Amino acid sequence: MSAGRDRLILVAFADPNAFYQGDQAAQRDPHRFTIDNFVAHAKLAESAGFDAIFKPDFLGLDTLKADVRPRAGFEPLTLLAALSQHTSRVGLIVTESTSYTEPYNVARYFTSLDNLSGGRGGWNVVTSYYGEENFSDGKLLPLAERYRKADEYMRVAYKLWEGWKEGSVSWSEAGHRFDGDFIEETDFAGDYFRVRQALDIPPGPQRRPVIVQAGASEEGLDFAARHAEIVFTATPDLDAGAAFYGDLKRRATSGGRDANHIKVLPGLNAFVAPTAQQADDIYHSQFTDRNLLKYRDKIVREAPLFKLAELDLDEPIPAGAIPGEDELNRVERRRSRGLLLRSYFTRPGATLRQVLSSVYEFGHLTLIGTPQTVADEIALWFEREASDGFVLKGGNSFDAFAHEVIPILRAKGLVKEPAAGAKTFRQAVFGVEA
Ligand SMILES: Cc1cc2nc3c(=O)[nH]c(=O)nc-3n(C[C@H](O)[C@H](O)[C@H](O)COP(=O)(O)O)c2cc1C
């Protein structure tokens, strides 16, 4: 497999609404949740040179929210299946949870997506950390066991994708023919799953989707090192990026994998404008008292050990409001988030306003500047081996990123067409032998 490191891998959120931050007019446009808007966004991502579009997913309605954020009426699988019919090259990364689905369903979804899209499916494997009240026994397994179950889930899925052997499908002028003698039963019986039969649909061009993962706990990182081809992460600065990158590549190689076969993509928010001052103004325009208080409440909901509910924005944060590290290390939901928040909240003398403004993107890299300075920073991360690319998750203008930042990255030789002959998403990222 030729999987050199000669180009940036760029993934964009498949939701155009992630890119209207600081843009009041766009946020009021009734057209913004229509499928036409999503199609236009996917097409622009593809023509600009993104390798893939990605739809995150969390399976639960946050009823505590005072005002439920209006959402487009699409979940990831059906949305990206629809977008596959309006695009021809870009990868399609769908989130599915191993806690709330069965492997037979999900393996089948991705085989279907691969057939629908001509080999462009990707699976963001998540273990989920809330939403359990909507499924079966209403329980969320403890973190370590969630990942053990996910590991078994992957073993079943790989087996299902391998079930249709060479010879099971043959093509001729008369059409295609299936031969059941070459289809192997799955016959899997583990601690969590039992699957007897093979899939009932033939494999797509990739056979299995590109596996994407974003674990942050020890268990999550080990899971990513074993299974992921692309890893999403949240690293706010170059040092944190380089440390994460080195750690994950070491975990992968110590398990016998080639470091180039696992691409590390930090989340990126980009605020781009003709001058640095304009970009800064747009970025800071988000920090109204109302938005910051909403953000405070969001933290209280997601990380209830932080006692911030009654705090005013301009009050220094009392030590008693912040949980200890030991306490946070015992959290079974999103453990990494509490630890990240703690590192910001323990800065001496900081007011709530200062902390909320600095942790506003939850530890994801935020670049604010002109197209040139943003492109230069991206190039620096790649050169310093702090990333193999980025997942663009938000900002003020997707148009500006596509039309102004990417051409500079192209001129630097960092964004370029996949190798000649690459037909699938996996081949575009890892080379034609993949
Ligand atoms: C860019 C990015 C995207 C993510 N998307 C999702 C998602 O769609 N659904 C989800 O449940 N978790 C998502 N996560 C969270 C991770 O799957 C994971 O739960 C989290 O990073 C904490 O790691 P841990 O589970 O090992 O504690 C995402 C994380 C990152 C960095």
The ligand as an SDF file (V2000), in Angstrom:
LIG
                    3D

 31 33  0  0  0  0  0  0  0  0999 V2000
  -14.1080   16.1480   15.5660 C   0  0  0  0  0  0  0  0  0  0  0  0
  -14.8710   15.2530   16.5150 C   0  0  0  0  0  0  0  0  0  0  0  0
  -16.1260   14.7770   16.1450 C   0  0  0  0  0  0  0  0  0  0  0  0
  -16.8850   13.9790   16.9990 C   0  0  0  0  0  0  0  0  0  0  0  0
  -18.1140   13.5550   16.6080 N   0  0  0  0  0  0  0  0  0  0  0  0
  -18.8590   12.8010   17.4540 C   0  0  0  0  0  0  0  0  0  0  0  0
  -20.1690   12.3980   17.0910 C   0  0  0  0  0  0  0  0  0  0  0  0
  -20.6420   12.6900   16.0090 O   0  0  0  0  0  0  0  0  0  0  0  0
  -20.8940   11.6850   17.9820 N   0  0  0  0  0  0  0  0  0  0  0  0
  -20.4150   11.3130   19.2080 C   0  0  0  0  0  0  0  0  0  0  0  0
  -21.1420   10.6570   19.9630 O   0  0  0  0  0  0  0  0  0  0  0  0
  -19.1680   11.6740   19.5820 N   0  0  0  0  0  0  0  0  0  0  0  0
  -18.3930   12.4230   18.7350 C   0  0  0  0  0  0  0  0  0  0  0  0
  -17.1470   12.8140   19.1130 N   0  0  0  0  0  0  0  0  0  0  0  0
  -16.6540   12.3900   20.4370 C   0  0  0  0  0  0  0  0  0  0  0  0
  -15.7680   11.1700   20.3530 C   0  0  0  0  0  0  0  0  0  0  0  0
  -16.3760   10.1180   19.6550 O   0  0  0  0  0  0  0  0  0  0  0  0
  -15.3520   10.6990   21.7420 C   0  0  0  0  0  0  0  0  0  0  0  0
  -16.4610   10.2090   22.4520 O   0  0  0  0  0  0  0  0  0  0  0  0
  -14.7550   11.8350   22.5380 C   0  0  0  0  0  0  0  0  0  0  0  0
  -13.6890   12.3780   21.8030 O   0  0  0  0  0  0  0  0  0  0  0  0
  -14.2960   11.3950   23.9120 C   0  0  0  0  0  0  0  0  0  0  0  0
  -13.4440   10.3050   23.8420 O   0  0  0  0  0  0  0  0  0  0  0  0
  -13.7000    9.0230   24.7580 P   0  0  0  0  0  0  0  0  0  0  0  0
  -15.0050    8.4370   24.2920 O   0  0  0  0  0  0  0  0  0  0  0  0
  -12.5410    8.1050   24.4650 O   0  0  0  0  0  0  0  0  0  0  0  0
  -13.7510    9.5150   26.1580 O   0  0  0  0  0  0  0  0  0  0  0  0
  -16.3700   13.6190   18.2640 C   0  0  0  0  0  0  0  0  0  0  0  0
  -15.0860   14.0780   18.6540 C   0  0  0  0  0  0  0  0  0  0  0  0
  -14.3400   14.8940   17.8100 C   0  0  0  0  0  0  0  0  0  0  0  0
  -12.9850   15.3520   18.2540 C   0  0  0  0  0  0  0  0  0  0  0  0
  1  2  1  0
  2  3  1  0
  2 30  2  0
  3  4  2  0
  4  5  1  0
  4 28  1  0
  5  6  2  0
  6  7  1  0
  6 13  1  0
  7  8  2  0
  7  9  1  0
  9 10  1  0
 10 11  2  0
 10 12  1  0
 12 13  2  0
 13 14  1  0
 14 15  1  0
 14 28  1  0
 15 16  1  0
 16 17  1  0
 16 18  1  0
 18 19  1  0
 18 20  1  0
 20 21  1  0
 20 22  1  0
 22 23  1  0
 23 24  1  0
 24 25  2  0
 24 26  1  0
 24 27  1  0
 28 29  2  0
 29 30  1  0
 30 31  1  0
M  END
$$$$
